[in-house]
């Protein structure tokens, strides 16, 4: 299991299909990176920092992280990604697996 730094925050982003506007961003609880990699068919060396589209395949996994989560694929598009809540520490640590997630407040 890859130990993720405390400053790394995984997020679920929701976009309106019609307007493409960001509707909300939800922080996800800490979870094993390998579980994300498996759900999105990614290799073990993929840090899952970039945006990855959420499909029906990942719904049960995401609900296991947040049981009250409701997804409406008719009206919204969803993506997961990662941000940092401490840019200085991110730089000091050399990023995560060689990548630097954007600051949470961008």
GUMIMI-179275 format. One record per residue (C-alpha): residue number from 1; residue in one letter; x, y, z. Coordinates in nm, 2 decimals, always signed. Example, Ala and Ser with C-alpha at 12.3 -4.5 7.8 and 13.67 -1.06 7.14 Angstrom:
REM GUMIMI-179275
(1 a (+1.23 -0.45 +0.78))
(2 s (+1.37 -0.11 +0.71))
***
This chain:
REM GUMIMI-179275
(1 x (+0.00 +0.00 +0.00))
(2 x (+0.14 +0.34 -0.10))
(3 x (+0.12 +0.58 +0.19))
(4 x (-0.04 +0.91 +0.07))
(5 x (+0.08 +1.23 +0.24))
(6 x (-0.16 +1.41 +0.47))
(7 x (-0.17 +1.71 +0.24))
(8 x (-0.32 +1.51 -0.05))
(9 x (-0.70 +1.54 -0.07))
(10 x (-0.90 +1.34 -0.32))
(11 x (-1.21 +1.52 -0.45))
(12 x (-1.53 +1.44 -0.64))
(13 x (-1.63 +1.72 -0.88))
(14 x (-1.98 +1.76 -1.02))
(15 x (-2.05 +1.94 -1.35))
(16 x (-2.38 +2.04 -1.50))
(17 x (-2.41 +1.85 -1.84))
(18 x (-2.60 +2.13 -2.00))
(19 x (-2.39 +2.43 -1.90))
(20 x (-2.07 +2.25 -1.81))
(21 x (-2.05 +2.46 -1.50))
(22 x (-1.90 +2.33 -1.18))
(23 x (-2.19 +2.25 -0.94))
(24 x (-2.00 +2.13 -0.64))
(25 x (-1.67 +1.98 -0.51))
(26 x (-1.68 +1.71 -0.24))
(27 x (-1.37 +1.60 -0.04))
(28 x (-1.35 +1.22 -0.03))
(29 x (-1.23 +1.04 +0.28))
(30 x (-0.88 +0.89 +0.28))
(31 x (-0.87 +0.55 +0.11))
(32 x (-0.61 +0.31 -0.03))
(33 x (-0.47 +0.44 -0.36))
(34 x (-0.48 +0.09 -0.50))
(35 x (-0.86 +0.08 -0.46))
(36 x (-0.88 +0.39 -0.68))
(37 x (-0.64 +0.24 -0.93))
(38 x (-0.84 -0.08 -0.96))
(39 x (-1.17 +0.11 -1.00))
(40 x (-1.03 +0.32 -1.28))
(41 x (-0.82 +0.04 -1.44))
(42 x (-0.49 +0.22 -1.37))
(43 x (-0.15 +0.07 -1.31))
(44 x (+0.01 +0.08 -0.96))
(45 x (+0.25 +0.36 -1.06))
(46 x (-0.05 +0.60 -1.14))
(47 x (-0.09 +0.85 -0.85))
(48 x (-0.45 +0.94 -0.96))
(49 x (-0.38 +1.31 -0.94))
(50 x (-0.54 +1.42 -1.27))
(51 x (-0.91 +1.41 -1.34))
(52 x (-1.07 +1.07 -1.40))
(53 x (-1.43 +1.04 -1.52))
(54 x (-1.67 +0.87 -1.29))
(55 x (-1.90 +0.61 -1.46))
(56 x (-2.15 +0.37 -1.33))
(57 x (-1.87 +0.12 -1.28))
(58 x (-1.74 +0.33 -0.98))
(59 x (-2.07 +0.42 -0.81))
(60 x (-2.06 +0.14 -0.55))
(61 x (-1.70 +0.21 -0.47))
(62 x (-1.77 +0.58 -0.42))
(63 x (-2.08 +0.50 -0.21))
(64 x (-1.86 +0.28 +0.01))
(65 x (-1.65 +0.59 +0.08))
(66 x (-1.96 +0.81 +0.13))
(67 x (-2.28 +0.62 +0.19))
(68 x (-2.51 +0.92 +0.15))
(69 x (-2.36 +1.01 -0.19))
(70 x (-2.61 +1.04 -0.47))
(71 x (-2.51 +1.06 -0.83))
(72 x (-2.73 +1.16 -1.12))
(73 x (-2.57 +1.08 -1.45))
(74 x (-2.87 +1.21 -1.65))
(75 x (-2.80 +1.57 -1.54))
(76 x (-2.44 +1.57 -1.42))
(77 x (-2.09 +1.46 -1.52))
(78 x (-1.85 +1.36 -1.23))
(79 x (-1.48 +1.34 -1.20))
(80 x (-1.23 +1.25 -0.93))
(81 x (-0.90 +1.42 -0.89))
(82 x (-0.66 +1.53 -0.62))
(83 x (-0.54 +1.86 -0.47))
(84 x (-0.31 +1.97 -0.19))
(85 x (-0.41 +2.16 +0.11))
(86 x (-0.04 +2.26 +0.18))
(87 x (+0.15 +2.37 -0.12))
(88 x (+0.47 +2.44 +0.07))
(89 x (+0.48 +2.09 +0.21))
(90 x (+0.39 +1.94 -0.12))
(91 x (+0.70 +2.11 -0.28))
(92 x (+0.92 +2.02 +0.01))
(93 x (+0.81 +1.65 -0.02))
(94 x (+0.88 +1.65 -0.40))
(95 x (+0.51 +1.60 -0.47))
(96 x (+0.33 +1.26 -0.46))
(97 x (+0.48 +0.99 -0.68))
(98 x (+0.66 +1.27 -0.87))
(99 x (+0.35 +1.48 -0.94))
(100 x (+0.23 +1.80 -0.79))
(101 x (-0.15 +1.83 -0.74))
(102 x (-0.28 +2.18 -0.76))
(103 x (-0.35 +2.38 -0.45))
(104 x (-0.70 +2.33 -0.31))
(105 x (-0.78 +2.71 -0.33))
(106 x (-0.73 +2.74 -0.71))
***
